[in-house]
Amino acid sequence: MILLGGVAMPIVVLSGVLALTVNTLLALSAPAANDETVVKVIGHQFWWEVRYPGHNVLTANEIHIPAGTPVRVRLASQDVIHSFWVPELHGKLDMIPGQTNTLWLQADRPGVFKGVCAEFCGVQHAKMTFLVIAQPQAEFAAWIAQQQRPAMLPIEPIAQRGLEVFLRAGCVECHTVRGTDATGNLGPELTHVGSRRTLGAGIMANNPGNLGGWIAGPQHIKPGSLMPPTPLAGDDLQALVTYLTGLQ
């Protein structure tokens, strides 16, 4: 009984655990691949800045990757310790101020995978999520080309009024829209905000109603976030929402 229960059984169990561990470590190790796709993700309280250094693309809270291809992800933090975790694609890795950590992501099939911050980072830690969107290579290339373009000037009168509201309402202090005078860098880049799937780092769908509520009262939706309320008359708010929604 002692030999069976104290020696043989532990050897069998631990050997199985060792095999599974080695297999997982091999799956998570850096692949023998080039650096064609490199993504830099910077954690902020409480959102994600996403950069593609090789393509001059900047976005927020969405990471687009080509399906079936390893992607190098470089992780950093602007303020406190965050932790980057996409449960379906990789284990978590901390994002530490003043330091860059690296992991590899690979989605074998197209799809949308949810990521979270896995290290408590403040009052809205639980509402700091993001999406990894794996696309066929052609769709990914088209997305990159779209993101590289500056914002198109609005054509409709209500959207033109919305741009005027955007430039005078204080939005320019925190946000950038390439092709305009807005060059703030405290909040997410908004050049193509209308094409994103979510608002507020994944807490709600990106549609005109939610966008209007987020602009007017972000502290009611995400208390403790750094987004201040923007008091606007109803017509001005509608015009601003129309303009931002059109930034595709």
C-alpha positions as CSV (number, residue, x, y, z in Angstrom):
1,M,0.0,0.0,0.0
2,I,2.8,2.4,0.8
3,L,4.6,1.7,-2.4
4,L,1.5,1.9,-4.5
5,G,-0.1,4.9,-2.8
6,G,3.0,6.8,-1.8
7,V,5.4,6.1,-4.7
8,A,3.7,4.6,-7.8
9,M,0.6,6.7,-7.9
10,P,2.4,10.1,-7.4
11,I,4.9,9.2,-10.2
12,V,2.0,8.5,-12.6
13,V,0.1,11.6,-11.7
14,L,3.2,13.9,-11.7
15,S,4.4,12.5,-15.0
16,G,1.1,13.3,-16.6
17,V,1.1,16.9,-15.1
18,L,4.7,17.3,-16.3
19,A,3.8,16.2,-19.9
20,L,0.8,18.7,-20.0
21,T,3.0,21.5,-18.6
22,V,5.8,20.9,-21.1
23,N,3.2,20.8,-23.9
24,T,1.7,24.1,-22.7
25,L,5.1,25.8,-22.4
26,L,6.0,24.8,-25.9
27,A,2.7,26.1,-27.2
28,L,3.3,29.5,-25.5
29,S,7.0,29.9,-26.5
30,A,8.1,32.2,-29.2
31,P,7.6,30.6,-32.7
32,A,10.2,30.5,-35.4
33,A,8.7,33.4,-37.3
34,N,9.6,36.8,-38.6
35,D,8.2,40.1,-37.1
36,E,5.9,41.0,-40.0
37,T,3.1,41.8,-37.5
38,V,4.1,43.6,-34.3
39,V,1.5,45.1,-32.0
40,K,2.3,47.3,-29.0
41,V,-0.3,47.5,-26.3
42,I,-0.1,50.1,-23.6
43,G,-2.3,49.8,-20.5
44,H,-4.0,53.0,-19.2
45,Q,-6.5,53.5,-16.4
46,F,-8.9,52.1,-17.7
47,W,-8.4,51.4,-21.4
48,W,-6.0,50.0,-23.9
49,E,-3.8,51.9,-26.4
50,V,-3.0,49.7,-29.5
51,R,-0.2,50.6,-31.9
52,Y,1.1,48.9,-35.0
53,P,4.6,50.4,-35.3
54,G,5.4,48.9,-38.7
55,H,2.2,50.3,-40.2
56,N,1.8,53.7,-38.5
57,V,-1.6,52.7,-37.1
58,L,-3.0,53.7,-33.7
59,T,-6.3,52.6,-32.3
60,A,-7.8,51.6,-28.9
61,N,-9.4,48.6,-27.2
62,E,-9.3,46.4,-30.3
63,I,-6.4,44.3,-31.5
64,H,-6.8,43.1,-35.1
65,I,-4.5,40.2,-36.1
66,P,-4.2,38.0,-39.2
67,A,-5.6,34.5,-38.5
68,G,-3.2,31.6,-38.6
69,T,-0.1,33.9,-38.2
70,P,2.0,34.4,-35.0
71,V,1.8,38.1,-33.9
72,R,4.4,39.6,-31.5
73,V,2.7,41.7,-28.8
74,R,4.8,44.1,-26.8
75,L,3.2,45.1,-23.5
76,A,3.8,48.3,-21.5
77,S,1.9,50.5,-19.0
78,Q,1.4,54.2,-18.8
79,D,0.5,54.4,-15.1
80,V,0.1,51.3,-12.8
81,I,0.6,47.6,-13.2
82,H,-2.0,45.9,-15.5
83,S,-2.1,42.4,-16.8
84,F,-2.9,41.4,-20.4
85,W,-4.9,38.2,-20.7
86,V,-6.8,36.6,-23.6
87,P,-7.9,33.3,-22.1
88,E,-8.6,31.5,-25.4
89,L,-5.3,32.5,-27.0
90,H,-2.6,32.9,-24.3
91,G,-1.8,33.0,-20.6
92,K,-1.7,36.3,-18.8
93,L,1.4,38.6,-18.7
94,D,1.9,41.7,-16.6
95,M,2.3,45.2,-18.0
96,I,4.7,47.1,-15.8
97,P,5.5,50.8,-16.0
98,G,9.0,51.4,-17.4
99,Q,9.3,47.9,-18.7
100,T,8.3,46.1,-21.9
101,N,7.2,42.5,-21.8
102,T,6.5,40.3,-24.9
103,L,4.2,37.5,-25.8
104,W,2.9,35.9,-28.9
105,L,-0.7,35.6,-30.0
106,Q,-2.0,33.2,-32.7
107,A,-5.6,32.5,-33.6
108,D,-5.8,29.5,-35.8
109,R,-9.2,30.6,-37.2
110,P,-11.0,33.9,-37.8
111,G,-13.0,35.0,-34.8
112,V,-13.4,37.5,-31.9
113,F,-11.7,36.7,-28.6
114,K,-12.3,38.7,-25.4
115,G,-9.4,40.0,-23.4
116,V,-9.3,41.4,-19.9
117,C,-7.0,43.1,-17.4
118,A,-6.0,40.4,-14.9
119,E,-4.3,42.6,-12.3
120,F,-6.3,44.9,-10.1
121,C,-5.5,48.4,-11.3
122,G,-8.1,50.6,-9.8
123,V,-11.8,51.3,-9.3
124,Q,-12.7,50.3,-12.9
125,H,-10.4,47.3,-13.3
126,A,-13.4,45.0,-13.9
127,K,-14.5,47.1,-16.8
128,M,-11.2,47.2,-18.6
129,T,-11.7,44.8,-21.4
130,F,-10.7,44.6,-25.1
131,L,-11.3,42.5,-28.2
132,V,-8.8,40.5,-30.3
133,I,-10.3,40.3,-33.8
134,A,-8.6,37.6,-36.0
135,Q,-9.3,38.1,-39.7
136,P,-8.3,36.4,-42.9
137,Q,-5.1,38.0,-44.3
138,A,-6.9,40.0,-47.0
139,E,-9.4,41.5,-44.5
140,F,-6.6,42.3,-42.1
141,A,-4.6,44.1,-44.8
142,A,-7.8,46.0,-45.8
143,W,-8.3,47.0,-42.1
144,I,-4.7,48.3,-41.9
145,A,-5.1,50.3,-45.0
146,Q,-8.3,51.9,-43.7
147,Q,-6.7,52.7,-40.3
148,Q,-3.8,54.5,-42.1
149,R,-6.1,57.0,-43.7
150,P,-6.8,60.4,-42.0
151,A,-10.4,61.2,-41.1
152,M,-12.6,62.2,-44.0
153,L,-14.0,65.6,-43.8
154,P,-17.8,65.5,-43.1
155,I,-20.2,66.2,-46.0
156,E,-23.6,66.4,-44.3
157,P,-24.4,69.7,-42.6
158,I,-25.2,68.0,-39.3
159,A,-21.8,66.2,-39.3
160,Q,-20.0,69.4,-40.2
161,R,-21.6,71.0,-37.2
162,G,-20.5,68.1,-35.2
163,L,-16.9,68.6,-36.2
164,E,-17.2,72.3,-35.0
165,V,-18.7,71.1,-31.7
166,F,-15.8,68.6,-31.3
167,L,-13.2,71.2,-31.9
168,R,-14.7,73.7,-29.4
169,A,-16.1,71.4,-26.7
170,G,-12.8,70.5,-25.1
171,C,-12.5,67.1,-26.8
172,V,-9.3,68.2,-28.5
173,E,-7.5,68.4,-25.1
174,C,-7.6,64.6,-24.8
175,H,-8.2,63.1,-28.2
176,T,-6.7,63.0,-31.6
177,V,-8.5,62.9,-35.0
178,R,-5.9,62.9,-37.8
179,G,-6.7,65.4,-40.5
180,T,-8.1,67.9,-37.9
181,D,-6.7,70.3,-35.3
182,A,-7.4,67.7,-32.5
183,T,-4.1,66.4,-31.3
184,G,-4.7,65.4,-27.6
185,N,-3.0,62.3,-26.3
186,L,-4.6,61.7,-22.9
187,G,-7.5,59.6,-24.2
188,P,-8.0,57.1,-27.0
189,E,-7.3,58.1,-30.6
190,L,-10.6,58.7,-32.4
191,T,-9.7,59.0,-36.1
192,H,-11.8,55.8,-36.9
193,V,-13.8,55.5,-33.7
194,G,-17.0,54.9,-35.7
195,S,-15.6,51.6,-37.0
196,R,-14.9,50.1,-33.5
197,R,-17.3,47.6,-32.0
198,T,-17.4,48.8,-28.4
199,L,-17.1,52.0,-26.3
200,G,-15.5,52.6,-22.9
201,A,-13.0,49.7,-23.2
202,G,-15.6,47.1,-24.0
203,I,-18.4,47.9,-21.6
204,M,-21.1,48.6,-24.2
205,A,-21.8,48.4,-28.0
206,N,-20.7,51.3,-30.2
207,N,-24.0,52.8,-31.4
208,P,-25.3,56.4,-31.5
209,G,-27.4,56.0,-28.3
210,N,-24.6,54.6,-26.2
211,L,-22.1,57.1,-27.7
212,G,-24.4,60.1,-26.7
213,G,-24.7,58.7,-23.2
214,W,-21.0,58.2,-22.9
215,I,-20.2,61.8,-24.0
216,A,-22.8,63.4,-21.7
217,G,-22.3,61.3,-18.6
218,P,-19.4,58.9,-18.6
219,Q,-19.2,59.0,-14.8
220,H,-22.7,57.5,-14.6
221,I,-21.6,54.6,-16.8
222,K,-18.0,54.1,-15.7
223,P,-17.4,55.9,-12.3
224,G,-13.8,56.7,-11.7
225,S,-12.8,56.7,-15.4
226,L,-10.8,59.7,-16.5
227,M,-13.4,60.8,-19.1
228,P,-15.1,64.0,-17.9
229,P,-18.7,64.8,-18.7
230,T,-19.2,67.1,-21.7
231,P,-22.3,69.3,-21.1
232,L,-23.9,70.1,-24.5
233,A,-27.2,71.3,-25.8
234,G,-29.3,68.5,-27.3
235,D,-28.7,69.7,-30.9
236,D,-25.0,70.0,-30.4
237,L,-24.8,66.5,-28.8
238,Q,-26.7,65.0,-31.7
239,A,-24.4,66.7,-34.2
240,L,-21.3,65.5,-32.3
241,V,-22.6,61.9,-32.2
242,T,-23.3,62.0,-36.0
243,Y,-19.8,63.3,-36.7
244,L,-18.1,60.7,-34.5
245,T,-20.2,57.8,-35.8
246,G,-19.2,58.8,-39.3
247,L,-15.5,58.4,-38.5
248,Q,-15.1,55.0,-40.2
